[in-house]
């Protein structure tokens, strides 16, 4: 596993200082006003614990923002001790008790510290996602559980397409504006590579509607999800490009009431820290049935 400091420049996609500043700004603006999507995904992620009967002694809410995942765990009475962590000091200050500033790329916790680690819509900003998952696996106790949710590649395709079309029309080229999200087919392999046992992944598509494209852009800013790509355009996007993108968005996607949809593909990941009690696949050649008998030939 490489640390982000050892990554070569071409492998550093995200400006982590900008990610922190965006979350700080979101905390100051009015996080509860814009946090609906985060709350919804936190609830859906926590519901995956309903099929698990055993309680968790200690849990980490990694990238906690306003502590929505933690609140759900408390409501469900599934955890005895909770720790909340976020890259943003401003977010941590809002969550108050048992909260620490921590970078997902450099986890400060001891090995085997937690029985449950949950991450809601934060890991897509890490430069080394396999390395971040490996660090999470390290801080889990044997038979501990990781639950994660991150944006998939199908997210914000409407906005991405309209911004690219508008910029191409006006400037004759396209700047990178939206994070290169994870493919759902890769998620299980990432968990296995990080050392998790019994990996499970699935996907949700959440479509939200807004009065206009500018309302969507304000919400993304309010969520702390502004562009943090290293290769992003460092100046503000021109007014002509934004107005043209909004026109295209409305023309191509608005419903009969003039509201526009925004698609968010959410990839859910679950994996266990290895333990002797877990189910294991049968050894090759240990099957007791002849394939000819099953096929009837």
N, C-alpha and C positions, 0 to 999 in steps of 0.2 A: 504494500500500500504506500503510495506516495503522499507526502504532505503537500498542501498547496504551494508552499515555498519552494518545493523541489520540482514543481511542474514547469515545463518549458513555456515560454511566452505564448506560443501558438495554442497551448492547451488551457490557458487562462481566459475563459469566456466572459466572466462576470467581475465587475468592480465591486468587491465586498464592502468597501467604504460607502459606495453609493447605496447599496442595499440597506445598510444601517441608517443612513441619512433619510432614505425614503420611509423606513419604519418609524424613525423618530418624528418625522413630519406628520405621518398618519396618526400617531398617538396625540400630537398637539392639535391637529385639525378638529377631530371629533370622531374618534374610532367607532363608537356605537352607531353613529349615523350610517356608516358604510360597511359594517361588519356582517351583513346578512349572509353573504356567500360563505364566509369563514365559519360562522355559527352553524350553518346548514351542513357543511362538510364535516365539522367537528362532531355534530350529532350523529351523522351517518357512520362515521368511523367508530364512535363509541358503541353504537348498536351492535357492532361485530363481537362485542363481549357478552352479548345476551346468551350465546350458546356455550359459554365457558362457565362452569360452575365454581371453580376454585377462585378464592379472593387473591388479591395482590397486596403484598405487604408495603412495598414502596413503588412509586411510579414517577416518571419524568415526563413532563409536558414540554417537549423540545420545540422551540420556535412558538412560544405560547401566545404571542400577541396579547389579546385581552383576557386570556385564561379561559376561553370558551370550552376547550376540551377538558380542562381540569374541573370546571363547574359540572359538566355532564358526568364525570366519574364520581364526583361527590354526590350528585343526585341519585346515581345508581348504587351508591354504597359499596363500591368495588375495591376501594383503595384505603389503606390505613394512613399512609404518609405520602404527601404529594410535594414534588419539587417542580417549580416552573422556571424555564430558562428561555432567554431570547437574546438575539444579537443586539437589540435596541435597548439602551438604558431607559429611554422614555417609556417604552412598553413595559419593562420590568417594574418601573416605579409605579405604574398604574395597577399592577397585579398585587403589589404589596407583599403579603406573607409568603415565606419560603420561595423567594424568587431570586435568581442570579442572572447576571449578564454572561452569556456563553455563546461562542461561535460554533455553529454546526461543523465547521471544518477543523476545529481544535477543541474537542470536548475535554473539560477540565476534571471529569469525574473519575474516581477509582474504578478499576476493573471489578466486575460483579457487584455493582452497587444497587441495581434496580431489578425488580421483577417484571416491570412493564415500562416500555418507552413508547410514547405516541408523538407523531409529528404531523401537523396539519398545514399543508400548503406552504412549506418552507424549503424543502430540500431541493426544489428545482433551481434554486439560486446558488447551489454549491458547485465549485469548479471540478470537484472530484467526487461524484456521487457514489461510486463503488467504495472509495476510501471513507466517506462519511458513514455509509452503512456498516462498514467493517468496524469503525469506532463505536457505533451503536451496539453492534454484536458483542464487542468487548466489555461494555459496561453492564450488560445483562447477566444476571445469575443463570446458572443452568436451569433449563426449562422456563426461562423468562420469555416474554412475548414482545415483539415489535409490531406496532400498527402504524402505517404511514399512509398519507394521502398527498398526492402531488398532481399538478396540472399535466395533462397529456397533450400530445401533439395536435389534437383536434380542437384545442382551445383557441378562441378568438379568431377563428379563420375568417369570419366576415370582416372584422376590423383590419386584420392584416392585409387581406386582399384589396380593400378599398384604399388604405394608406399607400400601398405599393402602386396601385393604378394611378392614384392622384399624383404621387411624386414622379412617376415615370412620365406622365403627361406634361408636367410643369417643368421638371428639371432634367428629364431625359435619362434618369438613373434612379436606383432604389437604395436607400440606407437600411441597415438592419434595425428593426424597431421592436420586435417581439421575441422573447426568449425561445431558443430551440428546445422545446419540451420533449419529455420522454415518450417513447413508443410503448404501448401496453404490452406488446409481445416481448419486450426486453426486460420488463420488470421482474419476472420470476427468475431469469438468469442472473440479474443483479443481486437478488437476495441470496441465491446459491453461492455466487462468487464471494459474497461477504461472509459466508460461513453459517447462514441460517438453515435450519432444518424445517421440513414440511412447509415450504413456501406456497402461499396462495395469493393470487392476484385477480382482481376483477375491475370493471370499469363502469362508470356512470356518465351520462351526458346531462348536464343541468343547463337549461336554457332560460335566461332571464330576459325581461323586456324593459326597455327604457323609453322615455318620451322622445329622445333624440340621441344621436351619436355623442354629443358633447356631455350628456349626462352619464353615459358609459365611461367616457374618459375621466370625468371627475371622480367616479366611483373607483376606478383603478388606482387613481392617485390617492384617494382616501384609504384604500387598502394597503398602500405602500408597495404597489405592484408596477410602479413606473419603470421605464427601460433602464436596466443597469448593465447592459452589454458593454464590454470594453471597447468594441468597435462601433458603438453608437455614434450618431452625429452629436457633437458636443455643444452645438448651438440649438436654440429653440426651433422647433418645427415651424416653418413659415405659415403665416395666416392663410395665404392662398391655398397651400396644400391641405390644411385642416378643413377649410371651407369646402374645397372640392371633394375631399374624402367623405365628409358628412353628406354632401349631395349624392355621391355614388351609393353610400350606405343606405340612404333613404330610398333612392330609386330602385335599388336591387332587392332590398329586404323588408321594407316597411309593410305592416299589415294595414287593414282597411281603416284602422284608427290612427294611423301614422306612427305607431310605436315600432321600434326596431329591436330585433332579437340579438342576443349575444350568447354564443355557445361556449360552455366550459366543460371540457372533458376531464373527468377526475379519475385517476388511477389509484386504486386501493391496494396496499401491500400488507401482507401478514407473514411473519416468520418467527420461528422459535429458536432459542438458544439450545444447542444439542444437549440431550440428557438420555441416560440409559433407559428410562421408562417410556420413551417415545416409540411409536411404531416405526419399524424399519422394513424396507423392501426385502422380499425373499431372495436368497442367493441364487445366482444363475444355475440352472440345471436341477433345481430342487422341486420343480413341479411334479405332481403325481398323476396328471392326466395326459394321455396321448392325444396330440392334435388331430390325428386321424379319427379318433372316437368322437371328438367334438364336431368335426366337419362331416361325419357320417360317411366317410369314404374308406 
